[in-house]
């Protein structure tokens, strides 16, 4: 080697480096890198979001790619995974899974993991099915809404589910916010549900900026009555609507399943659709201001100083509005013979 002008020491170090690199390439399976990436990212996510991402990977990706080496996974391999997701008509999920896989590979590239030179998800959006999002089904006919309210009052399920059904159109909060309501945030004497901003649908940055704030949801007399009737059944749980285990809440599909059980199809109504129902009727029929309605919905309501969220704005008007809305719902039920 010396005769050929090669330094044996340098050659030995280069050989060891190559061997070490080869070993590292063989150790970097997709699942191992996924766990590393997830451990870093979850520090920036809510626990619920972190779990959702990992559940999606466990269900749709790791069974096929988990054991594969990062350096060997091709665009064709990723597309095969996504086609299986599309086969069950989960088109939006397929796009989300593609995004997650791409984030893992970009993490690997930035981290200079051996053998990872490209992102196999690039360009795949063009060959995936693009599903047009369907608007949430909402009832905008007062007569039809009255019939639904009568059906809800006659629902033969558990008191917990019936209470959730009765409050859903009355409070028109997001379904997840209703399911995860906690008794400690509900003041029946003051007729208020003070929903912590951390439990609302905001980005992590917005939640951090507004930490400690609450979204006040005024409770009508009818809402207070429903909650007082429910309290003996669930008051020992931290949650207003606990699931089978008191430490957990109702399933996300509970309200919609109950609506289907009563014969109301998904093209007519869904739990989230009560927000659109209230938004339309409060403005067009009860003549409340759009600002008060948007504030009650928890949407952005800029004030003249530019505050994106002013959670006490229009509060007195919203108190009147929520009572008027509950009274209006009662009048719709009373008109059904």
C-alpha positions as CSV (number, residue, x, y, z in Angstrom):
1,X,0.0,0.0,0.0
2,X,2.9,2.3,0.8
3,X,4.5,1.4,-2.5
4,X,1.2,2.4,-4.2
5,X,1.2,5.7,-2.3
6,X,-1.6,4.7,0.1
7,X,-1.4,5.6,3.8
8,X,-2.4,2.3,5.5
9,X,-3.7,4.2,8.6
10,X,-6.0,6.4,6.4
11,X,-7.1,3.3,4.5
12,X,-7.9,1.4,7.7
13,X,-10.0,4.4,9.0
14,X,-11.8,4.7,5.7
15,X,-12.7,1.0,5.7
16,X,-14.0,1.2,9.3
17,X,-16.0,4.3,8.4
18,X,-17.6,2.5,5.4
19,X,-18.4,-0.5,7.5
20,X,-19.9,1.6,10.3
21,X,-22.0,3.5,7.7
22,X,-23.2,0.2,6.2
23,X,-24.3,-1.0,9.7
24,X,-26.1,2.3,10.4
25,X,-28.0,2.0,7.0
26,X,-29.1,-1.5,8.0
27,X,-30.3,-0.3,11.4
28,X,-32.4,2.6,10.1
29,X,-35.7,0.9,9.5
30,X,-38.7,3.1,8.8
31,X,-40.3,2.3,12.1
32,X,-37.2,3.2,14.1
33,X,-36.9,6.6,12.3
34,X,-40.7,7.2,12.7
35,X,-40.3,6.8,16.5
36,X,-37.4,9.2,16.6
37,X,-39.3,11.8,14.5
38,X,-42.5,11.4,16.6
39,X,-40.6,11.8,19.9
40,X,-39.3,15.1,18.7
41,X,-42.5,16.4,17.1
42,X,-44.9,15.5,19.9
43,X,-43.3,18.2,22.1
44,X,-45.0,20.7,19.8
45,X,-48.3,18.9,19.6
46,X,-51.3,18.3,21.9
47,X,-51.4,14.8,23.3
48,X,-54.5,14.1,21.3
49,X,-52.9,15.1,18.0
50,X,-49.7,13.1,18.8
51,X,-51.8,10.1,19.5
52,X,-53.8,10.6,16.3
53,X,-50.6,10.7,14.2
54,X,-49.2,7.6,15.8
55,X,-52.5,5.7,15.5
56,X,-52.6,6.6,11.8
57,X,-49.1,5.3,11.3
58,X,-49.7,2.1,13.2
59,X,-52.9,1.4,11.3
60,X,-51.9,2.4,7.7
61,X,-48.2,2.6,7.3
62,X,-46.1,0.5,9.7
63,X,-47.6,-2.8,8.9
64,X,-46.2,-2.5,5.3
65,X,-43.2,-0.2,5.7
66,X,-42.2,-0.5,9.3
67,X,-39.7,-3.3,8.8
68,X,-38.3,-1.8,5.6
69,X,-35.0,0.1,5.5
70,X,-35.3,3.8,4.8
71,X,-32.8,3.6,2.1
72,X,-34.8,1.0,0.2
73,X,-38.3,2.5,0.3
74,X,-39.3,3.8,-3.1
75,X,-42.2,5.9,-4.4
76,X,-43.9,2.8,-5.6
77,X,-43.8,1.3,-2.1
78,X,-45.4,4.4,-0.6
79,X,-48.0,4.5,-3.4
80,X,-49.0,0.9,-2.6
81,X,-49.7,2.0,1.0
82,X,-51.8,4.9,-0.1
83,X,-53.8,2.9,-2.5
84,X,-54.8,0.6,0.3
85,X,-56.1,3.6,2.2
86,X,-58.0,4.8,-0.9
87,X,-59.5,1.3,-1.3
88,X,-61.7,2.0,1.8
89,X,-62.6,5.4,0.3
90,X,-60.6,7.3,2.9
91,X,-59.3,9.7,0.3
92,X,-58.6,12.6,2.7
93,X,-56.8,10.2,5.0
94,X,-54.6,9.0,2.1
95,X,-53.4,12.6,1.5
96,X,-52.7,13.0,5.2
97,X,-50.8,9.7,5.4
98,X,-48.7,10.9,2.4
99,X,-47.9,14.1,4.3
100,X,-46.8,12.2,7.4
101,X,-44.5,9.9,5.4
102,X,-43.0,12.8,3.7
103,X,-42.3,14.6,7.0
104,X,-40.5,11.5,8.2
105,X,-38.3,11.3,5.2
106,X,-37.5,15.0,5.3
107,X,-36.5,14.6,9.0
108,X,-34.2,11.8,7.9
109,X,-32.6,13.9,5.2
110,X,-32.1,16.9,7.4
111,X,-30.7,14.6,10.1
112,X,-28.2,13.2,7.5
113,X,-29.3,9.6,8.1
114,X,-27.2,7.4,5.8
115,X,-28.8,6.2,2.6
116,X,-31.7,8.7,2.7
117,X,-31.2,10.9,-0.4
118,X,-34.7,11.7,-1.5
119,X,-38.3,11.9,-0.4
120,X,-40.4,9.2,-2.1
121,X,-43.6,11.1,-1.5
122,X,-42.7,13.9,-3.9
123,X,-45.2,14.2,-6.7
124,X,-47.7,11.6,-5.3
125,X,-50.4,14.2,-4.7
126,X,-50.9,14.2,-8.5
127,X,-51.9,10.6,-8.7
128,X,-54.0,10.3,-5.5
129,X,-57.8,10.7,-5.6
130,X,-58.8,14.3,-4.7
131,X,-61.9,14.1,-2.6
132,X,-64.1,17.2,-2.5
133,X,-65.0,17.9,1.1
134,X,-68.7,17.7,1.8
135,X,-70.3,20.4,3.8
136,X,-71.6,19.4,7.2
137,X,-75.3,18.5,7.0
138,X,-77.4,21.1,8.7
139,X,-81.2,21.6,9.0
140,X,-82.3,25.1,7.9
141,X,-86.0,24.5,7.8
142,X,-87.7,25.4,11.1
143,X,-90.4,22.8,10.7
144,X,-87.9,20.0,10.1
145,X,-85.8,21.2,13.0
146,X,-88.9,21.1,15.2
147,X,-89.5,17.5,14.3
148,X,-85.9,16.6,15.1
149,X,-86.2,18.3,18.5
150,X,-89.4,16.3,19.3
151,X,-87.6,13.1,18.2
152,X,-84.6,13.9,20.5
153,X,-86.9,14.5,23.5
154,X,-88.4,11.0,22.8
155,X,-85.0,9.3,22.4
156,X,-85.0,6.0,24.3
157,X,-81.2,5.8,24.9
158,X,-79.3,6.5,28.1
159,X,-79.7,9.7,30.0
160,X,-76.2,10.7,29.1
161,X,-76.6,10.4,25.4
162,X,-80.1,12.0,25.5
163,X,-78.7,14.9,27.5
164,X,-75.9,15.4,24.9
165,X,-78.5,15.3,22.1
166,X,-80.7,17.9,23.8
167,X,-77.8,20.2,24.5
168,X,-76.1,19.9,21.0
169,X,-78.6,22.1,19.1
170,X,-79.1,24.3,22.2
171,X,-75.5,25.2,22.7
172,X,-74.2,24.6,19.2
173,X,-70.6,24.2,20.3
174,X,-68.2,21.9,18.4
175,X,-69.0,18.2,19.0
176,X,-65.6,17.6,20.6
177,X,-66.0,20.5,23.0
178,X,-69.4,19.2,24.1
179,X,-68.1,15.6,24.6
180,X,-65.1,16.8,26.7
181,X,-67.0,19.3,28.9
182,X,-65.9,19.1,32.5
183,X,-68.1,19.8,35.5
184,X,-65.5,22.0,37.1
185,X,-65.9,24.5,34.2
186,X,-69.7,24.6,34.5
187,X,-71.4,27.0,37.0
188,X,-75.1,26.2,37.1
189,X,-75.8,29.0,39.6
190,X,-74.3,31.6,37.3
191,X,-75.6,29.8,34.2
192,X,-72.2,29.7,32.5
193,X,-69.9,27.2,31.0
194,X,-66.4,28.7,31.0
195,X,-64.6,26.6,28.4
196,X,-60.8,26.9,28.8
197,X,-59.2,28.1,25.6
198,X,-56.9,25.1,25.7
199,X,-59.9,22.9,25.0
200,X,-61.0,24.9,21.9
201,X,-60.1,24.5,18.3
202,X,-57.0,26.7,18.1
203,X,-53.5,26.2,17.0
204,X,-50.9,25.5,19.6
205,X,-49.4,29.0,19.0
206,X,-52.8,30.7,19.6
207,X,-53.4,28.5,22.7
208,X,-50.1,29.5,24.2
209,X,-50.8,33.2,23.5
210,X,-54.2,33.0,25.1
211,X,-53.3,30.7,28.0
212,X,-55.6,31.1,30.9
213,X,-58.4,32.6,28.9
214,X,-61.9,31.1,28.7
215,X,-64.7,31.1,26.1
216,X,-67.8,31.9,28.1
217,X,-70.9,30.0,26.9
218,X,-74.0,31.4,28.6
219,X,-76.5,28.7,29.6
220,X,-80.2,29.2,29.0
221,X,-82.7,28.1,31.6
222,X,-83.4,25.0,29.5
223,X,-79.7,24.1,29.3
224,X,-79.3,24.5,33.1
225,X,-82.3,22.3,33.6
226,X,-80.8,19.5,31.4
227,X,-77.5,19.7,33.2
228,X,-79.1,19.6,36.7
229,X,-81.0,16.5,35.6
230,X,-77.8,14.9,34.4
231,X,-75.6,15.8,37.4
232,X,-76.8,13.0,39.6
233,X,-75.8,10.5,37.0
234,X,-72.3,11.9,36.0
235,X,-71.4,14.3,38.7
236,X,-68.9,11.9,40.3
237,X,-66.9,11.9,37.0
238,X,-64.8,14.9,36.0
239,X,-66.6,14.8,32.6
240,X,-70.2,15.9,32.0
241,X,-70.5,13.1,29.4
242,X,-68.3,10.3,30.5
243,X,-68.0,7.1,28.4
244,X,-68.1,3.6,29.7
245,X,-65.1,4.4,31.9
246,X,-65.7,7.5,33.9
247,X,-62.1,8.7,33.1
248,X,-63.0,8.9,29.4
249,X,-65.6,10.7,27.4
250,X,-68.3,9.7,25.0
251,X,-67.1,8.3,21.6
252,X,-66.9,10.9,18.8
253,X,-69.6,9.0,16.9
254,X,-72.1,8.8,19.8
255,X,-74.4,11.8,18.9
256,X,-74.4,11.0,15.1
257,X,-75.1,7.3,15.8
258,X,-78.0,8.3,18.0
259,X,-79.4,10.5,15.2
260,X,-79.1,7.6,12.8
261,X,-80.9,5.3,15.3
262,X,-83.8,7.8,15.4
263,X,-84.0,7.6,11.6
264,X,-82.2,10.9,10.7
265,X,-79.7,10.2,7.8
266,X,-76.3,11.8,7.4
267,X,-77.5,13.9,4.4
268,X,-80.0,15.7,6.7
269,X,-78.2,16.3,10.0
270,X,-75.0,15.7,11.9
271,X,-73.7,16.9,15.2
272,X,-71.5,19.6,13.8
273,X,-74.4,20.8,11.6
274,X,-76.1,22.3,14.6
275,X,-73.6,25.2,14.4
276,X,-74.7,26.1,10.9
277,X,-78.3,25.7,11.9
278,X,-77.9,28.2,14.7
279,X,-75.7,30.6,12.8
280,X,-78.3,30.9,10.0
281,X,-81.5,31.0,12.1
282,X,-80.1,33.4,14.7
283,X,-79.3,35.9,12.1
284,X,-82.1,35.4,9.6
285,X,-85.0,34.7,11.9
286,X,-84.1,36.0,15.3
287,X,-82.2,39.0,13.9
288,X,-79.1,38.8,16.2
289,X,-76.0,40.6,15.0
290,X,-73.4,38.5,13.1
291,X,-70.7,39.7,15.5
292,X,-72.5,38.2,18.5
293,X,-73.2,35.0,16.6
294,X,-69.6,34.6,15.5
295,X,-68.3,35.3,19.0
296,X,-70.6,32.7,20.4
297,X,-69.4,30.2,17.8
298,X,-65.8,30.8,18.9
299,X,-64.8,32.3,15.6
300,X,-62.4,35.2,15.0
301,X,-64.1,38.5,15.7
302,X,-61.5,41.3,15.2
303,X,-62.2,44.4,17.2
304,X,-61.1,47.9,16.3
305,X,-57.8,47.3,18.0
306,X,-57.2,44.2,15.9
307,X,-57.6,41.6,18.6
308,X,-58.3,38.3,16.8
309,X,-60.2,36.8,19.7
310,X,-62.1,38.9,22.2
311,X,-63.8,36.2,24.3
312,X,-65.9,38.6,26.4
313,X,-67.1,40.7,23.5
314,X,-70.9,40.9,23.1
315,X,-71.3,38.8,26.2
316,X,-74.5,40.5,27.4
317,X,-76.0,40.2,24.0
318,X,-74.9,36.6,23.8
319,X,-76.7,35.9,27.1
320,X,-79.9,37.3,25.6
321,X,-79.3,35.4,22.4
322,X,-78.7,32.0,24.0
323,X,-81.9,32.3,26.0
324,X,-83.9,33.5,23.0
325,X,-82.5,30.6,21.0
326,X,-83.5,28.0,23.6
327,X,-87.0,29.6,23.7
328,X,-87.2,29.5,19.9
329,X,-86.3,25.8,19.9
330,X,-89.1,25.2,22.5
331,X,-91.5,27.1,20.3
332,X,-90.6,24.9,17.3
333,X,-91.2,21.7,19.3
334,X,-94.6,23.2,20.5
335,X,-95.6,23.8,16.9
336,X,-95.3,20.1,16.0
337,X,-98.6,18.2,16.3
